[in-house]
Amino acid sequence: VLLEGLKGPITVNGQNYNGAMPDFSLSDEEIAAVLSYVRTSFGNAGATLTPAEVQRVRASLANARPKDQQVAGSDAR
């Protein structure tokens, strides 16, 4: 969701939602910082993430998508 946003129907805990969350075009560094904060705060004990890890996920998402559904700039960070 942080990398590409979200639109269309989803189901969470049996509840249906149909809305949108835009992608905010955050850099790999910004996404790593946000996710690391969430993973290590609020009683969570997750590991921090590096910008390189975010870049690998961003690239894998871009490569998994059919060419006609590519997001402009999705691999440019």
CNS distance restraints for C-alpha pairs under 8 A (distance, minus, plus):
assign (resid   1 and name CA) (resid   5 and name CA) 4.40 0.50 0.50
assign (resid   1 and name CA) (resid   6 and name CA) 5.67 0.50 0.50
assign (resid   1 and name CA) (resid  21 and name CA) 7.71 0.50 0.50
assign (resid   1 and name CA) (resid  23 and name CA) 7.14 0.50 0.50
assign (resid   2 and name CA) (resid  23 and name CA) 6.17 0.50 0.50
assign (resid   2 and name CA) (resid  24 and name CA) 7.23 0.50 0.50
assign (resid   2 and name CA) (resid  26 and name CA) 7.80 0.50 0.50
assign (resid   2 and name CA) (resid  31 and name CA) 7.17 0.50 0.50
assign (resid   3 and name CA) (resid  23 and name CA) 6.19 0.50 0.50
assign (resid   3 and name CA) (resid  24 and name CA) 7.73 0.50 0.50
assign (resid   3 and name CA) (resid  25 and name CA) 7.19 0.50 0.50
assign (resid   3 and name CA) (resid  26 and name CA) 7.40 0.50 0.50
assign (resid   3 and name CA) (resid  31 and name CA) 7.95 0.50 0.50
assign (resid   3 and name CA) (resid  58 and name CA) 6.98 0.50 0.50
assign (resid   4 and name CA) (resid  22 and name CA) 7.43 0.50 0.50
assign (resid   4 and name CA) (resid  23 and name CA) 4.89 0.50 0.50
assign (resid   5 and name CA) (resid  20 and name CA) 7.56 0.50 0.50
assign (resid   5 and name CA) (resid  21 and name CA) 5.23 0.50 0.50
assign (resid   5 and name CA) (resid  22 and name CA) 4.61 0.50 0.50
assign (resid   5 and name CA) (resid  23 and name CA) 3.96 0.50 0.50
assign (resid   5 and name CA) (resid  24 and name CA) 7.48 0.50 0.50
assign (resid   6 and name CA) (resid  19 and name CA) 7.99 0.50 0.50
assign (resid   6 and name CA) (resid  20 and name CA) 5.50 0.50 0.50
assign (resid   6 and name CA) (resid  21 and name CA) 5.06 0.50 0.50
assign (resid   6 and name CA) (resid  22 and name CA) 6.47 0.50 0.50
assign (resid   6 and name CA) (resid  23 and name CA) 7.49 0.50 0.50
assign (resid   7 and name CA) (resid  18 and name CA) 7.41 0.50 0.50
assign (resid   7 and name CA) (resid  19 and name CA) 5.89 0.50 0.50
assign (resid   7 and name CA) (resid  20 and name CA) 4.26 0.50 0.50
assign (resid   7 and name CA) (resid  21 and name CA) 6.35 0.50 0.50
assign (resid   7 and name CA) (resid  22 and name CA) 7.89 0.50 0.50
assign (resid   8 and name CA) (resid  18 and name CA) 5.34 0.50 0.50
assign (resid   8 and name CA) (resid  19 and name CA) 5.91 0.50 0.50
assign (resid   8 and name CA) (resid  20 and name CA) 6.58 0.50 0.50
assign (resid   9 and name CA) (resid  16 and name CA) 6.92 0.50 0.50
assign (resid   9 and name CA) (resid  17 and name CA) 5.52 0.50 0.50
assign (resid   9 and name CA) (resid  18 and name CA) 4.14 0.50 0.50
assign (resid   9 and name CA) (resid  19 and name CA) 6.75 0.50 0.50
assign (resid  10 and name CA) (resid  16 and name CA) 5.83 0.50 0.50
assign (resid  10 and name CA) (resid  17 and name CA) 5.37 0.50 0.50
assign (resid  10 and name CA) (resid  18 and name CA) 6.35 0.50 0.50
assign (resid  11 and name CA) (resid  15 and name CA) 5.33 0.50 0.50
assign (resid  11 and name CA) (resid  16 and name CA) 4.39 0.50 0.50
assign (resid  11 and name CA) (resid  17 and name CA) 6.11 0.50 0.50
assign (resid  12 and name CA) (resid  16 and name CA) 6.51 0.50 0.50
assign (resid  12 and name CA) (resid  17 and name CA) 7.72 0.50 0.50
assign (resid  26 and name CA) (resid  30 and name CA) 5.82 0.50 0.50
assign (resid  26 and name CA) (resid  31 and name CA) 6.20 0.50 0.50
assign (resid  27 and name CA) (resid  31 and name CA) 6.26 0.50 0.50
assign (resid  27 and name CA) (resid  77 and name CA) 6.39 0.50 0.50
assign (resid  28 and name CA) (resid  32 and name CA) 6.05 0.50 0.50
assign (resid  28 and name CA) (resid  51 and name CA) 4.85 0.50 0.50
assign (resid  28 and name CA) (resid  52 and name CA) 7.41 0.50 0.50
assign (resid  28 and name CA) (resid  54 and name CA) 5.62 0.50 0.50
assign (resid  28 and name CA) (resid  55 and name CA) 6.03 0.50 0.50
assign (resid  28 and name CA) (resid  77 and name CA) 6.68 0.50 0.50
assign (resid  29 and name CA) (resid  33 and name CA) 6.21 0.50 0.50
assign (resid  29 and name CA) (resid  50 and name CA) 7.41 0.50 0.50
assign (resid  29 and name CA) (resid  51 and name CA) 4.87 0.50 0.50
assign (resid  30 and name CA) (resid  34 and name CA) 6.25 0.50 0.50
assign (resid  31 and name CA) (resid  35 and name CA) 6.05 0.50 0.50
assign (resid  31 and name CA) (resid  51 and name CA) 7.53 0.50 0.50
assign (resid  31 and name CA) (resid  54 and name CA) 7.15 0.50 0.50
assign (resid  32 and name CA) (resid  36 and name CA) 5.83 0.50 0.50
assign (resid  32 and name CA) (resid  48 and name CA) 7.67 0.50 0.50
assign (resid  32 and name CA) (resid  49 and name CA) 5.30 0.50 0.50
assign (resid  32 and name CA) (resid  50 and name CA) 5.57 0.50 0.50
assign (resid  32 and name CA) (resid  51 and name CA) 5.41 0.50 0.50
assign (resid  32 and name CA) (resid  54 and name CA) 6.40 0.50 0.50
assign (resid  33 and name CA) (resid  37 and name CA) 6.09 0.50 0.50
assign (resid  33 and name CA) (resid  49 and name CA) 7.49 0.50 0.50
assign (resid  34 and name CA) (resid  38 and name CA) 6.39 0.50 0.50
assign (resid  35 and name CA) (resid  39 and name CA) 5.96 0.50 0.50
assign (resid  35 and name CA) (resid  48 and name CA) 7.49 0.50 0.50
assign (resid  35 and name CA) (resid  49 and name CA) 7.03 0.50 0.50
assign (resid  36 and name CA) (resid  40 and name CA) 6.10 0.50 0.50
assign (resid  36 and name CA) (resid  46 and name CA) 7.92 0.50 0.50
assign (resid  36 and name CA) (resid  47 and name CA) 7.01 0.50 0.50
assign (resid  36 and name CA) (resid  48 and name CA) 4.42 0.50 0.50
assign (resid  36 and name CA) (resid  49 and name CA) 5.56 0.50 0.50
assign (resid  37 and name CA) (resid  41 and name CA) 5.86 0.50 0.50
assign (resid  37 and name CA) (resid  48 and name CA) 7.62 0.50 0.50
assign (resid  38 and name CA) (resid  42 and name CA) 7.19 0.50 0.50
assign (resid  38 and name CA) (resid  44 and name CA) 7.46 0.50 0.50
assign (resid  39 and name CA) (resid  44 and name CA) 5.58 0.50 0.50
assign (resid  39 and name CA) (resid  45 and name CA) 6.42 0.50 0.50
assign (resid  39 and name CA) (resid  46 and name CA) 4.71 0.50 0.50
assign (resid  39 and name CA) (resid  47 and name CA) 6.49 0.50 0.50
assign (resid  39 and name CA) (resid  48 and name CA) 6.76 0.50 0.50
assign (resid  40 and name CA) (resid  44 and name CA) 5.15 0.50 0.50
assign (resid  40 and name CA) (resid  45 and name CA) 5.33 0.50 0.50
assign (resid  40 and name CA) (resid  46 and name CA) 5.51 0.50 0.50
assign (resid  40 and name CA) (resid  47 and name CA) 6.80 0.50 0.50
assign (resid  40 and name CA) (resid  48 and name CA) 7.08 0.50 0.50
assign (resid  41 and name CA) (resid  45 and name CA) 7.53 0.50 0.50
assign (resid  49 and name CA) (resid  53 and name CA) 6.43 0.50 0.50
assign (resid  49 and name CA) (resid  54 and name CA) 7.40 0.50 0.50
assign (resid  50 and name CA) (resid  54 and name CA) 6.62 0.50 0.50
assign (resid  51 and name CA) (resid  55 and name CA) 6.15 0.50 0.50
assign (resid  52 and name CA) (resid  56 and name CA) 6.29 0.50 0.50
assign (resid  53 and name CA) (resid  57 and name CA) 6.46 0.50 0.50
assign (resid  54 and name CA) (resid  58 and name CA) 6.10 0.50 0.50
assign (resid  55 and name CA) (resid  59 and name CA) 6.10 0.50 0.50
assign (resid  55 and name CA) (resid  77 and name CA) 7.19 0.50 0.50
assign (resid  56 and name CA) (resid  60 and name CA) 6.15 0.50 0.50
assign (resid  57 and name CA) (resid  61 and name CA) 6.17 0.50 0.50
assign (resid  58 and name CA) (resid  62 and name CA) 6.33 0.50 0.50
assign (resid  58 and name CA) (resid  74 and name CA) 6.80 0.50 0.50
assign (resid  58 and name CA) (resid  75 and name CA) 6.49 0.50 0.50
assign (resid  59 and name CA) (resid  63 and name CA) 6.12 0.50 0.50
assign (resid  59 and name CA) (resid  74 and name CA) 7.46 0.50 0.50
assign (resid  59 and name CA) (resid  75 and name CA) 5.60 0.50 0.50
assign (resid  60 and name CA) (resid  64 and name CA) 6.04 0.50 0.50
assign (resid  61 and name CA) (resid  65 and name CA) 6.46 0.50 0.50
assign (resid  62 and name CA) (resid  70 and name CA) 6.55 0.50 0.50
assign (resid  62 and name CA) (resid  71 and name CA) 7.40 0.50 0.50
assign (resid  62 and name CA) (resid  74 and name CA) 6.24 0.50 0.50
assign (resid  62 and name CA) (resid  75 and name CA) 6.53 0.50 0.50
assign (resid  65 and name CA) (resid  69 and name CA) 6.15 0.50 0.50
assign (resid  65 and name CA) (resid  70 and name CA) 6.19 0.50 0.50
assign (resid  66 and name CA) (resid  70 and name CA) 6.62 0.50 0.50
assign (resid  70 and name CA) (resid  74 and name CA) 7.62 0.50 0.50
assign (resid  73 and name CA) (resid  77 and name CA) 7.49 0.50 0.50
